[in-house]
Amino acid sequence: QGALVALDPATGRVLALSGGWSFETSQFNRATQAMRQPGSSFKPYVYLAAMQAGISPSQRFLDAPFVIDQGAAGKWRPGNYNQSFSGPVPLRVALEKSLNLVTVRVADKVGMERIAQLAIGLGVVDDVPRVLPAALGAVETTVLRQAGGYGSFVAGGRRVTPSLIDSVQDR
């Protein structure tokens, strides 16, 4: 099972939507109903918030171990997918390579409140926990809402609201 949404970012019109393999097998629509964690696909909102805060795409951030002591909950040690470190990296390269440790540092600098307000404003989520793991996509959204959020990038920052129905008329 899977989900796909294709939309026109100029209008928000959904051009194609698939919420699963077979409606006969499962009526659950994974494109519109499944609340899932977007993971790294959430990172562009973090980087957009950083650029809106005046951080240049060429500004460097450290790609190195990051640890937060959470008291009784222990220590949080996020890592990069490939378990390696690159040292100082430009923001644009960090996004290109989807570097978790740089993303966490950027979120820490920009503030989770700014990132949350951006993601909420673009309609990607209803709420974002104001904790750093959320910057790595530990939030809940649907494929349809994520498509609208990405459509906003193409639309120059204007909120794109996906629409499935053009009009309703009677006789």
C-alpha positions in Angstrom: 0.0 0.0 0.0 1.1 3.6 -0.6 0.0 7.0 -1.5 0.5 9.6 -4.2 -0.7 13.2 -4.7 0.0 15.3 -7.8 -1.3 18.8 -7.8 -1.0 22.0 -9.8 0.8 24.5 -7.5 -0.7 27.5 -9.3 -4.2 26.5 -8.4 -4.0 23.8 -5.8 -6.1 21.5 -8.1 -5.4 17.9 -7.4 -4.5 16.3 -10.7 -4.0 12.7 -9.4 -4.5 11.0 -6.0 -4.0 7.4 -5.1 -4.6 6.4 -1.5 -3.9 2.7 -1.8 -3.8 -0.4 -4.0 -7.4 -1.5 -3.9 -10.5 0.1 -2.5 -12.1 -3.3 -2.3 -9.3 -4.5 0.0 -9.1 -1.4 2.1 -11.2 1.7 2.1 -8.6 3.6 4.1 -7.2 6.4 2.0 -3.5 6.7 2.7 -3.2 10.0 0.9 -5.9 11.9 2.8 -6.4 10.0 6.1 -3.1 8.4 7.1 -1.3 10.6 9.7 2.4 9.9 9.2 5.7 11.4 10.2 7.2 13.1 7.1 10.8 12.6 8.4 13.4 14.4 6.2 10.7 15.7 3.8 9.9 18.2 6.6 13.5 19.7 6.5 12.8 22.2 3.7 10.4 24.1 6.1 13.3 24.4 8.6 15.6 25.8 6.0 13.0 28.2 4.7 12.4 29.5 8.2 16.2 30.0 8.5 16.3 32.0 5.3 13.3 34.1 6.3 15.3 34.8 9.5 18.1 36.2 7.4 20.4 33.2 7.3 22.1 32.9 3.9 22.2 29.6 2.0 26.0 30.0 2.0 26.3 30.4 5.8 28.1 27.4 7.4 26.8 25.2 10.2 28.7 22.5 12.0 28.0 18.9 11.0 29.3 17.2 14.1 27.9 15.3 17.1 25.0 17.0 18.9 23.8 16.0 22.4 21.1 17.4 24.6 20.8 16.2 28.2 17.1 15.7 28.9 17.6 14.9 32.6 15.7 11.8 33.7 14.8 11.0 30.1 18.5 10.6 29.2 20.5 12.2 26.4 19.2 12.8 22.9 21.9 12.1 20.3 20.6 12.5 16.8 22.8 11.3 14.0 23.1 11.6 10.2 21.8 8.7 8.1 25.3 7.7 7.0 26.8 8.0 10.5 29.5 10.4 9.3 30.3 14.1 9.9 31.5 16.7 7.4 32.5 19.6 9.7 31.4 23.1 8.7 28.9 22.9 5.8 27.0 25.6 3.9 23.2 25.6 4.6 22.4 24.7 1.0 24.7 21.7 1.0 23.2 20.6 4.3 19.7 20.6 2.7 21.0 18.9 -0.4 22.5 16.1 1.6 19.7 16.0 4.2 22.1 16.4 7.1 20.2 15.8 10.4 22.9 17.3 12.6 23.0 20.6 10.7 19.2 20.7 10.6 19.0 20.4 14.4 21.6 23.2 14.8 19.7 25.4 12.4 16.4 24.7 14.2 18.1 25.5 17.5 19.4 28.8 16.1 16.1 29.9 14.4 13.8 28.5 17.1 11.1 25.9 16.9 8.4 28.6 17.3 9.3 30.2 14.0 9.5 26.8 12.2 6.1 25.7 13.8 4.4 28.9 12.7 5.7 28.5 9.1 4.6 24.9 8.8 1.2 25.7 10.3 0.8 28.8 8.1 1.5 26.7 5.0 -1.2 24.2 6.1 1.3 21.3 6.4 0.3 20.6 10.0 -2.2 21.7 12.6 0.5 21.9 15.3 4.2 21.3 15.8 5.7 20.3 19.2 8.3 23.0 20.0 11.1 20.4 20.4 14.1 19.8 18.2 13.1 16.3 17.0 10.2 17.9 15.2 12.7 19.7 12.9 13.7 16.2 11.7 10.1 15.4 10.8 8.7 14.0 14.1 5.3 15.6 13.4 2.2 14.2 11.9 0.7 15.2 8.5 -0.9 13.6 5.4 0.5 13.1 2.0 -2.1 15.6 0.7 -1.1 18.3 3.1 2.6 17.8 2.4 1.9 18.1 -1.3 0.2 21.5 -0.6 3.2 22.6 1.5 5.6 21.7 -1.3 3.3 23.4 -3.8 3.8 26.6 -1.7 7.5 26.5 -2.5 6.7 26.5 -6.2 4.1 29.2 -5.8 6.7 31.6 -4.3 5.6 31.2 -0.7 1.8 31.6 -1.3 -0.2 29.0 0.6 -1.4 26.3 -1.7 -4.6 24.6 -0.5 -5.2 21.3 -2.3 -8.7 21.1 -3.9 -10.5 18.1 -5.2 -13.9 19.7 -6.1 -14.2 22.6 -8.5 -17.9 23.3 -7.9 -21.2 21.8 -6.7 -24.3 22.6 -8.6 -27.9 21.5 -8.7 -30.3 21.5 -11.6 
